[in-house]
Amino acid sequence: MQVVERHIIQRNHPHYQEIDKLCFAAKNLYNYANFHIRLSMVV
């Protein structure tokens, strides 16, 4: 994976908690999809 654009959000930013929750959910969704794709290749 190659980072194309990077944004650094400080903890005191008004939307930090919402952004943090969304990033965490996106990471979990990516890992979940990746797991199922890899699982389907084994079968």
mmCIF file of the N, C-alpha and C atoms, coordinates in Angstrom:
data_MODEL
# 
_entry.id   MODEL 
# 
loop_
_atom_site.group_PDB 
_atom_site.id 
_atom_site.type_symbol 
_atom_site.label_atom_id 
_atom_site.label_alt_id 
_atom_site.label_comp_id 
_atom_site.label_asym_id 
_atom_site.label_entity_id 
_atom_site.label_seq_id 
_atom_site.pdbx_PDB_ins_code 
_atom_site.Cartn_x 
_atom_site.Cartn_y 
_atom_site.Cartn_z 
_atom_site.occupancy 
_atom_site.B_iso_or_equiv 
_atom_site.pdbx_formal_charge 
_atom_site.auth_seq_id 
_atom_site.auth_comp_id 
_atom_site.auth_asym_id 
_atom_site.auth_atom_id 
_atom_site.pdbx_PDB_model_num 
ATOM 1   N N  . MET A 1 1  ? 0.845   -1.160  0.000  1.00 0.00 ? 1  MET A N  1 
ATOM 2   C CA . MET A 1 1  ? 0.000   0.000   0.000  1.00 0.00 ? 1  MET A CA 1 
ATOM 3   C C  . MET A 1 1  ? 0.898   1.234   0.000  1.00 0.00 ? 1  MET A C  1 
ATOM 4   N N  . GLN A 1 2  ? 0.475   2.249   -0.708 1.00 0.00 ? 2  GLN A N  1 
ATOM 5   C CA . GLN A 1 2  ? 1.248   3.477   -0.789 1.00 0.00 ? 2  GLN A CA 1 
ATOM 6   C C  . GLN A 1 2  ? 0.379   4.641   -0.315 1.00 0.00 ? 2  GLN A C  1 
ATOM 7   N N  . VAL A 1 3  ? 0.901   5.428   0.616  1.00 0.00 ? 3  VAL A N  1 
ATOM 8   C CA . VAL A 1 3  ? 0.171   6.580   1.115  1.00 0.00 ? 3  VAL A CA 1 
ATOM 9   C C  . VAL A 1 3  ? 0.199   7.680   0.069  1.00 0.00 ? 3  VAL A C  1 
ATOM 10  N N  . VAL A 1 4  ? -0.976  8.125   -0.335 1.00 0.00 ? 4  VAL A N  1 
ATOM 11  C CA . VAL A 1 4  ? -1.073  9.145   -1.370 1.00 0.00 ? 4  VAL A CA 1 
ATOM 12  C C  . VAL A 1 4  ? -1.225  10.525  -0.732 1.00 0.00 ? 4  VAL A C  1 
ATOM 13  N N  . GLU A 1 5  ? -2.020  10.598  0.301  1.00 0.00 ? 5  GLU A N  1 
ATOM 14  C CA . GLU A 1 5  ? -2.268  11.872  0.956  1.00 0.00 ? 5  GLU A CA 1 
ATOM 15  C C  . GLU A 1 5  ? -2.339  11.622  2.455  1.00 0.00 ? 5  GLU A C  1 
ATOM 16  N N  . ARG A 1 6  ? -1.785  12.525  3.253  1.00 0.00 ? 6  ARG A N  1 
ATOM 17  C CA . ARG A 1 6  ? -1.742  12.318  4.694  1.00 0.00 ? 6  ARG A CA 1 
ATOM 18  C C  . ARG A 1 6  ? -2.237  13.577  5.396  1.00 0.00 ? 6  ARG A C  1 
ATOM 19  N N  . HIS A 1 7  ? -3.155  13.379  6.320  1.00 0.00 ? 7  HIS A N  1 
ATOM 20  C CA . HIS A 1 7  ? -3.676  14.487  7.119  1.00 0.00 ? 7  HIS A CA 1 
ATOM 21  C C  . HIS A 1 7  ? -3.377  14.180  8.575  1.00 0.00 ? 7  HIS A C  1 
ATOM 22  N N  . ILE A 1 8  ? -2.812  15.121  9.281  1.00 0.00 ? 8  ILE A N  1 
ATOM 23  C CA . ILE A 1 8  ? -2.522  14.939  10.701 1.00 0.00 ? 8  ILE A CA 1 
ATOM 24  C C  . ILE A 1 8  ? -3.528  15.778  11.482 1.00 0.00 ? 8  ILE A C  1 
ATOM 25  N N  . ILE A 1 9  ? -4.368  15.086  12.246 1.00 0.00 ? 9  ILE A N  1 
ATOM 26  C CA . ILE A 1 9  ? -5.403  15.748  13.034 1.00 0.00 ? 9  ILE A CA 1 
ATOM 27  C C  . ILE A 1 9  ? -4.961  15.703  14.503 1.00 0.00 ? 9  ILE A C  1 
ATOM 28  N N  . GLN A 1 10 ? -4.832  16.849  15.114 1.00 0.00 ? 10 GLN A N  1 
ATOM 29  C CA . GLN A 1 10 ? -4.440  16.928  16.523 1.00 0.00 ? 10 GLN A CA 1 
ATOM 30  C C  . GLN A 1 10 ? -5.604  16.502  17.413 1.00 0.00 ? 10 GLN A C  1 
ATOM 31  N N  . ARG A 1 11 ? -5.279  16.024  18.610 1.00 0.00 ? 11 ARG A N  1 
ATOM 32  C CA . ARG A 1 11 ? -6.317  15.577  19.550 1.00 0.00 ? 11 ARG A CA 1 
ATOM 33  C C  . ARG A 1 11 ? -7.250  16.707  19.992 1.00 0.00 ? 11 ARG A C  1 
ATOM 34  N N  . ASN A 1 12 ? -6.823  17.932  19.872 1.00 0.00 ? 12 ASN A N  1 
ATOM 35  C CA . ASN A 1 12 ? -7.673  19.043  20.296 1.00 0.00 ? 12 ASN A CA 1 
ATOM 36  C C  . ASN A 1 12 ? -8.570  19.566  19.169 1.00 0.00 ? 12 ASN A C  1 
ATOM 37  N N  . HIS A 1 13 ? -8.526  18.923  18.012 1.00 0.00 ? 13 HIS A N  1 
ATOM 38  C CA . HIS A 1 13 ? -9.396  19.311  16.893 1.00 0.00 ? 13 HIS A CA 1 
ATOM 39  C C  . HIS A 1 13 ? -10.844 18.986  17.265 1.00 0.00 ? 13 HIS A C  1 
ATOM 40  N N  . PRO A 1 14 ? -11.805 19.851  16.923 1.00 0.00 ? 14 PRO A N  1 
ATOM 41  C CA . PRO A 1 14 ? -13.200 19.623  17.323 1.00 0.00 ? 14 PRO A CA 1 
ATOM 42  C C  . PRO A 1 14 ? -13.802 18.313  16.799 1.00 0.00 ? 14 PRO A C  1 
ATOM 43  N N  . HIS A 1 15 ? -13.332 17.824  15.679 1.00 0.00 ? 15 HIS A N  1 
ATOM 44  C CA . HIS A 1 15 ? -13.911 16.605  15.093 1.00 0.00 ? 15 HIS A CA 1 
ATOM 45  C C  . HIS A 1 15 ? -13.025 15.372  15.312 1.00 0.00 ? 15 HIS A C  1 
ATOM 46  N N  . TYR A 1 16 ? -12.045 15.469  16.204 1.00 0.00 ? 16 TYR A N  1 
ATOM 47  C CA . TYR A 1 16 ? -11.078 14.379  16.386 1.00 0.00 ? 16 TYR A CA 1 
ATOM 48  C C  . TYR A 1 16 ? -11.754 13.058  16.743 1.00 0.00 ? 16 TYR A C  1 
ATOM 49  N N  . GLN A 1 17 ? -12.655 13.074  17.715 1.00 0.00 ? 17 GLN A N  1 
ATOM 50  C CA . GLN A 1 17 ? -13.282 11.818  18.151 1.00 0.00 ? 17 GLN A CA 1 
ATOM 51  C C  . GLN A 1 17 ? -14.065 11.153  17.020 1.00 0.00 ? 17 GLN A C  1 
ATOM 52  N N  . GLU A 1 18 ? -14.794 11.939  16.244 1.00 0.00 ? 18 GLU A N  1 
ATOM 53  C CA . GLU A 1 18 ? -15.566 11.385  15.135 1.00 0.00 ? 18 GLU A CA 1 
ATOM 54  C C  . GLU A 1 18 ? -14.641 10.803  14.064 1.00 0.00 ? 18 GLU A C  1 
ATOM 55  N N  . ILE A 1 19 ? -13.584 11.518  13.746 1.00 0.00 ? 19 ILE A N  1 
ATOM 56  C CA . ILE A 1 19 ? -12.621 11.047  12.744 1.00 0.00 ? 19 ILE A CA 1 
ATOM 57  C C  . ILE A 1 19 ? -11.939 9.783   13.226 1.00 0.00 ? 19 ILE A C  1 
ATOM 58  N N  . ASP A 1 20 ? -11.595 9.736   14.513 1.00 0.00 ? 20 ASP A N  1 
ATOM 59  C CA . ASP A 1 20 ? -10.938 8.568   15.086 1.00 0.00 ? 20 ASP A CA 1 
ATOM 60  C C  . ASP A 1 20 ? -11.840 7.335   14.995 1.00 0.00 ? 20 ASP A C  1 
ATOM 61  N N  . LYS A 1 21 ? -13.110 7.501   15.321 1.00 0.00 ? 21 LYS A N  1 
ATOM 62  C CA . LYS A 1 21 ? -14.065 6.390   15.237 1.00 0.00 ? 21 LYS A CA 1 
ATOM 63  C C  . LYS A 1 21 ? -14.233 5.905   13.800 1.00 0.00 ? 21 LYS A C  1 
ATOM 64  N N  . LEU A 1 22 ? -14.312 6.843   12.851 1.00 0.00 ? 22 LEU A N  1 
ATOM 65  C CA . LEU A 1 22 ? -14.466 6.471   11.441 1.00 0.00 ? 22 LEU A CA 1 
ATOM 66  C C  . LEU A 1 22 ? -13.238 5.739   10.915 1.00 0.00 ? 22 LEU A C  1 
ATOM 67  N N  . CYS A 1 23 ? -12.049 6.198   11.293 1.00 0.00 ? 23 CYS A N  1 
ATOM 68  C CA . CYS A 1 23 ? -10.815 5.536   10.859 1.00 0.00 ? 23 CYS A CA 1 
ATOM 69  C C  . CYS A 1 23 ? -10.724 4.135   11.439 1.00 0.00 ? 23 CYS A C  1 
ATOM 70  N N  . PHE A 1 24 ? -11.111 3.975   12.690 1.00 0.00 ? 24 PHE A N  1 
ATOM 71  C CA . PHE A 1 24 ? -11.094 2.662   13.333 1.00 0.00 ? 24 PHE A CA 1 
ATOM 72  C C  . PHE A 1 24 ? -12.060 1.716   12.624 1.00 0.00 ? 24 PHE A C  1 
ATOM 73  N N  . ALA A 1 25 ? -13.258 2.209   12.296 1.00 0.00 ? 25 ALA A N  1 
ATOM 74  C CA . ALA A 1 25 ? -14.250 1.393   11.590 1.00 0.00 ? 25 ALA A CA 1 
ATOM 75  C C  . ALA A 1 25 ? -13.762 1.036   10.191 1.00 0.00 ? 25 ALA A C  1 
ATOM 76  N N  . ALA A 1 26 ? -13.112 1.971   9.501  1.00 0.00 ? 26 ALA A N  1 
ATOM 77  C CA . ALA A 1 26 ? -12.593 1.712   8.161  1.00 0.00 ? 26 ALA A CA 1 
ATOM 78  C C  . ALA A 1 26 ? -11.496 0.658   8.196  1.00 0.00 ? 26 ALA A C  1 
ATOM 79  N N  . LYS A 1 27 ? -10.625 0.723   9.205  1.00 0.00 ? 27 LYS A N  1 
ATOM 80  C CA . LYS A 1 27 ? -9.565  -0.275  9.365  1.00 0.00 ? 27 LYS A CA 1 
ATOM 81  C C  . LYS A 1 27 ? -10.180 -1.659  9.572  1.00 0.00 ? 27 LYS A C  1 
ATOM 82  N N  . ASN A 1 28 ? -11.181 -1.739  10.447 1.00 0.00 ? 28 ASN A N  1 
ATOM 83  C CA . ASN A 1 28 ? -11.824 -3.028  10.710 1.00 0.00 ? 28 ASN A CA 1 
ATOM 84  C C  . ASN A 1 28 ? -12.529 -3.571  9.474  1.00 0.00 ? 28 ASN A C  1 
ATOM 85  N N  . LEU A 1 29 ? -13.185 -2.707  8.720  1.00 0.00 ? 29 LEU A N  1 
ATOM 86  C CA . LEU A 1 29 ? -13.853 -3.132  7.494  1.00 0.00 ? 29 LEU A CA 1 
ATOM 87  C C  . LEU A 1 29 ? -12.847 -3.656  6.484  1.00 0.00 ? 29 LEU A C  1 
ATOM 88  N N  . TYR A 1 30 ? -11.724 -2.952  6.328  1.00 0.00 ? 30 TYR A N  1 
ATOM 89  C CA . TYR A 1 30 ? -10.664 -3.393  5.408  1.00 0.00 ? 30 TYR A CA 1 
ATOM 90  C C  . TYR A 1 30 ? -10.129 -4.770  5.826  1.00 0.00 ? 30 TYR A C  1 
ATOM 91  N N  . ASN A 1 31 ? -9.836  -4.931  7.106  1.00 0.00 ? 31 ASN A N  1 
ATOM 92  C CA . ASN A 1 31 ? -9.309  -6.211  7.592  1.00 0.00 ? 31 ASN A CA 1 
ATOM 93  C C  . ASN A 1 31 ? -10.325 -7.336  7.432  1.00 0.00 ? 31 ASN A C  1 
ATOM 94  N N  . TYR A 1 32 ? -11.593 -7.045  7.686  1.00 0.00 ? 32 TYR A N  1 
ATOM 95  C CA . TYR A 1 32 ? -12.650 -8.041  7.548  1.00 0.00 ? 32 TYR A CA 1 
ATOM 96  C C  . TYR A 1 32 ? -12.777 -8.497  6.091  1.00 0.00 ? 32 TYR A C  1 
ATOM 97  N N  . ALA A 1 33 ? -12.788 -7.532  5.170  1.00 0.00 ? 33 ALA A N  1 
ATOM 98  C CA . ALA A 1 33 ? -12.894 -7.864  3.747  1.00 0.00 ? 33 ALA A CA 1 
ATOM 99  C C  . ALA A 1 33 ? -11.658 -8.617  3.276  1.00 0.00 ? 33 ALA A C  1 
ATOM 100 N N  . ASN A 1 34 ? -10.488 -8.178  3.709  1.00 0.00 ? 34 ASN A N  1 
ATOM 101 C CA . ASN A 1 34 ? -9.243  -8.837  3.332  1.00 0.00 ? 34 ASN A CA 1 
ATOM 102 C C  . ASN A 1 34 ? -9.212  -10.280 3.838  1.00 0.00 ? 34 ASN A C  1 
ATOM 103 N N  . PHE A 1 35 ? -9.688  -10.504 5.064  1.00 0.00 ? 35 PHE A N  1 
ATOM 104 C CA . PHE A 1 35 ? -9.753  -11.853 5.637  1.00 0.00 ? 35 PHE A CA 1 
ATOM 105 C C  . PHE A 1 35 ? -10.626 -12.755 4.776  1.00 0.00 ? 35 PHE A C  1 
ATOM 106 N N  . HIS A 1 36 ? -11.794 -12.263 4.380  1.00 0.00 ? 36 HIS A N  1 
ATOM 107 C CA . HIS A 1 36 ? -12.709 -13.092 3.591  1.00 0.00 ? 36 HIS A CA 1 
ATOM 108 C C  . HIS A 1 36 ? -12.183 -13.343 2.176  1.00 0.00 ? 36 HIS A C  1 
ATOM 109 N N  . ILE A 1 37 ? -11.513 -12.387 1.607  1.00 0.00 ? 37 ILE A N  1 
ATOM 110 C CA . ILE A 1 37 ? -10.921 -12.581 0.285  1.00 0.00 ? 37 ILE A CA 1 
ATOM 111 C C  . ILE A 1 37 ? -9.828  -13.645 0.362  1.00 0.00 ? 37 ILE A C  1 
ATOM 112 N N  . ARG A 1 38 ? -8.975  -13.549 1.370  1.00 0.00 ? 38 ARG A N  1 
ATOM 113 C CA . ARG A 1 38 ? -7.908  -14.550 1.531  1.00 0.00 ? 38 ARG A CA 1 
ATOM 114 C C  . ARG A 1 38 ? -8.483  -15.927 1.830  1.00 0.00 ? 38 ARG A C  1 
ATOM 115 N N  . LEU A 1 39 ? -9.544  -15.966 2.622  1.00 0.00 ? 39 LEU A N  1 
ATOM 116 C CA . LEU A 1 39 ? -10.198 -17.230 2.969  1.00 0.00 ? 39 LEU A CA 1 
ATOM 117 C C  . LEU A 1 39 ? -10.789 -17.893 1.723  1.00 0.00 ? 39 LEU A C  1 
ATOM 118 N N  . SER A 1 40 ? -11.362 -17.083 0.836  1.00 0.00 ? 40 SER A N  1 
ATOM 119 C CA . SER A 1 40 ? -11.977 -17.655 -0.360 1.00 0.00 ? 40 SER A CA 1 
ATOM 120 C C  . SER A 1 40 ? -10.925 -18.193 -1.338 1.00 0.00 ? 40 SER A C  1 
ATOM 121 N N  . MET A 1 41 ? -9.707  -17.694 -1.265 1.00 0.00 ? 41 MET A N  1 
ATOM 122 C CA . MET A 1 41 ? -8.628  -18.183 -2.146 1.00 0.00 ? 41 MET A CA 1 
ATOM 123 C C  . MET A 1 41 ? -8.118  -19.544 -1.706 1.00 0.00 ? 41 MET A C  1 
ATOM 124 N N  . VAL A 1 42 ? -8.258  -19.850 -0.427 1.00 0.00 ? 42 VAL A N  1 
ATOM 125 C CA . VAL A 1 42 ? -7.761  -21.117 0.112  1.00 0.00 ? 42 VAL A CA 1 
ATOM 126 C C  . VAL A 1 42 ? -8.680  -22.266 -0.269 1.00 0.00 ? 42 VAL A C  1 
ATOM 127 N N  . VAL A 1 43 ? -9.956  -22.004 -0.316 1.00 0.00 ? 43 VAL A N  1 
ATOM 128 C CA . VAL A 1 43 ? -10.939 -23.060 -0.579 1.00 0.00 ? 43 VAL A CA 1 
ATOM 129 C C  . VAL A 1 43 ? -10.918 -23.509 -1.991 1.00 0.00 ? 43 VAL A C  1 
# 
